Amino acid sequence: MKIFFILIFFPIVSSSQNLLLNSSFEEENICSEYKVDCAPEAWIYTVPSFIYYFKDKNTAHTGDYFVAIIAGHSKKTYYRTFVRSRLLCGLQKGKTYRLSMFVKSRHYLLDSMGVYFSNKDFLFEKTPYYRISPSVFLRDAALRPVTKDTNWQKIEIEYKATGIETFITLGNFSKRDVTGSTGIEIENNFFVLFDDVSLTPSDPNERVCPDWKSRKKEIYDQDERHEFLDRLMKFYRNKPPLISKATTTITVKVDTLIIPDVLFATNSFVLNKKAIATLDSLTQKLQTMKMDSIIVEGHTDWTGDPASNKQLSWRRASSVAAFLEKYFSTRISSQGYGSDRPRADNRFLSGRQRNRRVEVFFYIRQ
């Protein structure tokens, strides 16, 4: 029987990391001033937090919390509020990212809402808000369905990065003012609600920056709200503090190793001598590369008991993973799928032989 190893470039779909922290606003910030939960972690408003942070499970899109911005005021000219956050990692210039969120309002204002990416902190912005052009308006969204039972509207936008993105700001960037009656008794503010805001790479092989943990801590450690925040904004308005450029996301390539079942003992998860020798030679070569992560998947054909097949596939994947752990300090995960993911037709002997395999995905930083 012919024994073969295939090491190829092979793109594989994986879940992308959200580059916005606390995107559903469920994590509460304990402000340094009053020592109470009155704002979402990672998100800071341009006015005292209690005006925009709400807990109402019946109103929120998911969970208990959501935020609101003031898009206009019935009596105050160009009165608007904004909410901003720092990105977990910088974006790669020229690459696209999927911006997604849910919005809701009693007023016809959603087309005026925008998203502003900047390398400067919006909290210290001196330019009048209505003179700032957002990076995208929500009206540019390709997908805007309304959830009938809650009236939340899902917004999805493909955003092409310029490479300067450090902060994201949500609010009303329309040149026109919003005034007049709100149509709601004793309510002067035109509110727009936001929930479940996310920013993810379109490229499934794009990963978060290596220093994301320290950056998350830095973002979460900013606890100024209320009067402390007001003083900070006034102090830095004319000379904002220097913000270090965010480390950008990393892109990985995926090399795939296919190990046929003939390199295992019959109906066993034990690697034979030839498999060990080949794996040993391969890992020596790969150790010079910057490995991001490794995923090991076990598979069988459809003959035999499905539960036993799944168990065997998992044991074989675990056996290979255990071998690789001796060479790599990176994260290694293993999973057995039994016959659920065939590569060939199980009705034929050749197809069943191809389906009995272990696949190893090496995610390598470029």
C-alpha positions in Angstrom: 0.0 0.0 0.0 1.3 3.4 -0.9 2.1 5.6 2.1 1.8 9.3 1.5 2.2 12.6 3.4 0.9 15.8 2.0 2.1 19.2 3.2 0.3 22.0 1.4 -1.0 25.5 1.8 -4.6 25.0 2.6 -7.0 27.7 3.8 -9.4 26.6 6.5 -12.3 28.5 7.9 -12.1 29.5 11.5 -13.9 31.8 13.8 -12.5 35.3 13.7 -11.6 37.3 16.8 -13.7 40.3 17.7 -11.4 43.3 17.8 -13.8 45.2 20.0 -13.8 44.5 23.7 -17.0 44.1 25.7 -19.0 44.3 22.5 -22.3 43.4 24.1 -21.7 45.8 27.0 -22.4 43.2 29.6 -19.2 43.8 31.6 -19.6 46.7 34.0 -16.9 49.3 34.8 -16.3 50.3 38.4 -15.5 54.0 38.0 -12.6 55.4 40.0 -14.7 58.3 41.2 -17.8 56.7 42.9 -16.7 53.1 43.0 -20.0 51.9 41.5 -21.0 50.1 38.3 -22.3 52.8 36.0 -20.7 52.2 32.6 -19.5 49.4 30.3 -15.9 48.3 30.4 -13.8 49.5 27.4 -16.4 52.1 26.2 -16.4 55.7 27.3 -19.0 58.3 26.6 -18.5 62.0 25.9 -20.7 62.9 28.8 -21.3 61.3 32.3 -21.9 57.6 31.8 -25.3 57.2 33.6 -27.0 59.1 30.7 -26.3 56.3 28.2 -25.8 53.0 29.9 -29.0 51.0 30.5 -29.9 47.7 32.1 -33.1 46.3 30.7 -33.3 42.7 29.6 -36.6 43.3 27.8 -35.1 46.1 25.7 -31.6 44.8 25.1 -30.9 42.9 21.9 -29.1 40.2 23.9 -28.2 40.0 27.6 -29.2 42.7 30.0 -27.3 45.8 28.9 -27.2 48.2 25.9 -26.0 51.7 25.3 -27.7 54.8 23.8 -26.4 57.9 22.2 -28.2 61.2 21.9 -28.5 62.1 18.2 -30.2 65.4 18.8 -32.1 67.5 21.4 -35.5 69.2 21.1 -34.1 72.5 22.5 -30.3 72.5 22.3 -28.7 73.2 19.0 -26.4 70.4 17.7 -26.5 68.6 21.1 -25.1 65.2 20.5 -23.3 62.5 22.5 -20.9 59.8 21.3 -19.5 56.6 22.7 -16.0 55.5 21.8 -13.6 52.5 22.4 -10.0 51.5 21.6 -9.4 48.6 19.2 -7.9 45.5 20.7 -5.4 45.5 17.7 -4.6 47.8 14.8 -6.0 46.9 11.4 -3.9 46.0 8.4 -4.0 48.6 5.7 -5.9 47.5 2.6 -7.6 44.5 4.3 -11.3 44.3 4.9 -13.2 43.9 8.2 -16.8 43.0 8.9 -18.4 45.7 11.1 -21.6 44.4 12.6 -24.1 45.9 15.2 -27.7 46.1 16.2 -29.4 49.5 16.4 -32.8 50.7 17.3 -34.6 54.1 17.7 -38.1 55.4 17.9 -37.0 58.2 15.5 -36.1 58.0 11.8 -32.4 58.8 12.5 -30.5 55.6 11.7 -29.2 56.9 8.3 -27.5 59.7 10.2 -25.6 57.4 12.4 -22.0 56.8 11.6 -18.8 55.0 12.7 -15.6 57.0 12.9 -12.2 55.3 13.0 -9.3 57.4 14.1 -5.8 57.4 15.4 -6.6 60.1 17.9 -8.9 59.8 21.0 -12.3 61.2 20.1 -12.7 62.3 23.8 -10.2 65.1 23.1 -11.6 66.2 19.8 -11.8 70.0 19.3 -13.5 70.0 15.9 -17.3 70.5 16.1 -18.9 67.0 15.9 -21.1 67.9 12.9 -18.1 68.9 10.9 -16.4 65.5 11.2 -17.0 63.0 8.4 -17.4 59.4 9.6 -15.5 56.5 8.1 -18.9 54.9 7.2 -22.5 55.8 7.6 -24.9 53.1 8.7 -26.9 53.9 5.5 -24.0 52.3 3.6 -24.7 48.9 5.1 -25.2 46.1 2.6 -27.5 44.3 5.0 -30.1 45.9 7.3 -32.8 43.5 8.3 -35.2 44.4 11.1 -35.9 41.8 13.8 -39.7 41.9 13.9 -40.1 40.8 17.5 -37.7 43.4 19.0 -37.4 46.1 16.2 -33.6 45.9 16.5 -32.0 46.4 13.1 -28.9 44.5 12.2 -26.2 46.4 10.4 -23.3 44.8 8.5 -20.7 46.7 6.7 -17.5 45.6 4.9 -14.8 48.2 5.9 -11.5 48.6 4.1 -8.8 49.6 6.6 -6.5 52.6 6.1 -4.0 51.3 8.7 -4.4 54.2 11.1 -7.3 52.8 13.1 -6.8 53.0 16.9 -10.2 54.2 18.2 -13.8 53.6 17.1 -16.6 56.1 17.8 -20.4 55.7 17.3 -22.8 58.6 17.0 -24.7 61.0 14.8 -22.3 62.6 12.2 -25.0 64.3 10.1 -24.3 67.8 8.9 -28.0 68.6 9.7 -29.2 69.2 13.2 -32.0 67.2 14.9 -34.4 69.5 16.8 -38.1 69.9 17.4 -40.5 67.7 19.2 -39.4 64.1 20.0 -43.0 63.0 20.0 -42.5 61.6 23.4 -43.9 63.4 26.4 -41.3 65.0 28.7 -38.5 63.7 26.6 -36.1 66.1 25.0 -33.5 63.7 23.7 -33.5 61.8 20.4 -32.1 58.5 21.5 -30.5 55.8 19.3 -29.7 52.4 20.9 -26.7 50.2 20.2 -26.0 46.6 21.1 -23.7 43.7 20.1 -21.1 45.7 18.2 -18.3 43.7 16.6 -15.4 44.2 14.2 -13.9 41.0 12.8 -11.3 40.3 10.0 -12.8 39.1 6.7 -9.8 36.9 6.3 -10.3 33.8 8.4 -6.5 33.4 8.7 -6.1 36.8 10.4 -5.4 36.6 14.1 -5.2 39.1 17.0 -2.0 40.9 17.7 0.6 39.1 20.0 0.3 41.8 22.7 -3.5 41.7 22.9 -3.6 40.7 26.6 -1.6 43.7 27.8 -3.6 46.0 25.5 -6.9 44.6 26.9 -5.6 45.3 30.5 -4.6 48.8 29.5 -8.1 49.5 28.0 -9.9 48.0 31.0 -7.8 50.0 33.4 -9.1 53.3 32.2 -11.7 54.0 34.8 -12.3 57.8 34.6 -16.0 58.5 34.3 -18.2 61.5 35.4 -16.4 64.5 36.7 -13.0 62.8 36.6 -13.5 62.2 32.9 -14.7 65.8 32.3 -11.5 67.1 33.9 -9.4 64.8 31.8 -11.1 65.9 28.6 -10.7 69.6 29.4 -7.0 69.1 30.4 -6.0 67.2 27.2 -8.2 69.0 24.7 -5.5 71.4 23.5 -2.7 68.9 23.8 -3.9 65.3 23.7 -1.7 62.6 25.3 0.4 60.5 22.9 -1.2 57.1 22.2 1.2 54.4 21.0 0.2 52.9 17.6 -1.6 49.7 18.2 0.1 46.5 17.1 -1.7 45.2 14.1 -3.3 41.9 13.7 -1.3 39.1 12.2 -2.0 36.9 9.2 -1.2 33.2 9.3 -0.8 30.7 6.5 -2.1 27.2 7.1 0.0 24.2 6.2 -1.8 20.9 6.3 -0.4 17.4 7.1 -2.5 14.4 6.2 -1.6 11.2 8.1 -3.2 8.1 6.6 -4.5 5.4 8.9 -1.8 2.9 7.7 0.7 4.8 9.9 -1.3 3.6 13.0 -1.5 0.1 14.3 -4.7 -1.6 13.0 -7.8 -0.2 14.8 -5.4 1.5 17.2 -4.4 5.0 18.0 -0.7 4.1 18.4 1.7 5.7 15.8 4.0 3.2 14.1 7.8 3.7 13.7 7.5 5.2 10.2 4.9 7.8 11.4 7.1 8.8 14.3 10.2 9.2 12.1 8.3 11.3 9.6 6.7 13.5 12.2 10.0 13.9 13.9 11.7 15.1 10.7 8.8 17.4 9.8 8.6 19.1 13.2 12.3 19.8 13.2 11.8 21.8 10.0 8.7 23.6 11.3 10.4 24.6 14.6 12.2 27.5 12.8 8.8 29.0 11.9 6.6 31.3 14.0 3.9 28.9 15.0 0.6 30.5 16.0 -1.4 27.4 16.8 -1.9 23.8 15.8 -5.2 21.9 15.3 -5.3 18.1 15.0 -8.4 16.4 13.6 -9.1 12.7 13.5 -11.4 11.0 10.9 -12.6 7.5 9.9 -14.7 6.0 7.2 -18.4 5.0 7.7 -17.9 1.3 8.4 -18.3 0.1 11.9 -20.1 1.5 15.0 -20.3 5.4 14.7 -19.6 5.9 18.5 -16.5 3.6 18.3 -15.4 5.4 15.1 -15.6 8.8 16.8 -13.7 7.5 19.8 -10.9 6.0 17.6 -10.7 9.2 15.6 -10.4 11.3 18.8 -7.7 9.0 20.3 -5.7 9.1 17.1 -5.9 12.9 17.0 -4.9 13.1 20.7 -2.0 10.8 20.0 -0.6 13.0 17.3 -1.2 16.1 19.4 0.7 14.6 22.4 3.6 13.9 20.1 3.7 17.5 18.8 3.5 18.9 22.3 7.1 17.7 22.8 8.2 20.0 20.0 6.0 23.1 20.2 5.0 25.4 23.1 2.1 26.9 21.1 -1.5 26.0 21.7 -2.4 22.6 20.3 -6.0 21.3 20.2 -7.4 18.0 19.0 -10.8 16.7 18.0 -12.3 13.5 16.7 -15.0 13.6 14.0 -15.5 9.9 13.2 -17.1 9.7 9.7 -18.8 13.1 9.9 -16.4 14.8 7.5 -15.4 12.5 4.6 -13.0 13.7 1.9 -14.1 11.0 -0.6 -17.0 8.7 -1.4 -17.3 6.0 1.3 -19.0 3.6 -1.1 -15.7 2.8 -2.7 -12.6 1.2 -1.1 -10.3 4.0 -2.3 -12.6 6.6 -0.8 -12.8 4.8 2.5 -9.0 4.7 2.6 -8.8 8.4 2.0 -11.3 9.1 4.7 -9.3 7.2 7.4 -6.9 9.9 8.3 -5.6 12.5 10.8 -5.3 16.1 9.6 -2.9 18.5 11.2 -3.3 22.2 10.6 -0.2 24.3 11.3 -1.1 28.0 11.6 2.2 29.9 10.8 2.7 33.6 11.2 3.8 35.3 8.1 
